[in-house]
Amino acid sequence: MTTVVFVQPLLALIAGILILIAPKLLNYVIAAYLILFGLAGLFPHLFGA
């Protein structure tokens, strides 16, 4: 789970920069962010680990 904690701020920074450069990407960036971290949160629990 340490990897998720390290990657989350980095992806948030990249998402923020993309939104500043191209505001029309806002919906796609937020959707991708939520899907990625939803899967990252569920992944350890899917296999009973």
N, C-alpha and C positions, 0 to 999 in steps of 0.2 A: 504494500500500500504506500510505501515511501515514494515510489516512482510517480504515482498519481499526484501526490502532494507537490512534487517537484515540477511536473509537467503543467499543472493547472495554471500557475501564474504566467508561465511562458506562453501558453495558448491564449490566455486572456490578453496579454500584451500584443500578440500578433493580431488577434481579432480586433482590438481597439485601433491598431494602425490601419488595418484594412477598412474599417468603417470610416475612419477619417479620410482615407484616400478616395473611397468609392461608397458614399452613403447608401446607394441602392442595394449594396450587398448585405445590409443590416439583417434582413430576415434570414438569409442563407447562413450567415455567420452565426447567428444565435441558434438556429436550428441545429447546425453541425456541432456547436459547442455543447448543447444540451444532450444530443444523442451520444456523443463521445463520452461524456462524463456519466451519463446514465448507464451506458454499457460498462464503463470502468467500475462503477459502483456495484453493478450486479454480477459481473464476471466471477469474482471470488466465491459468490454464493451459489452460482449455477451448478458447480461440480462438488458441492459439499465440503469445500476446503475451509 
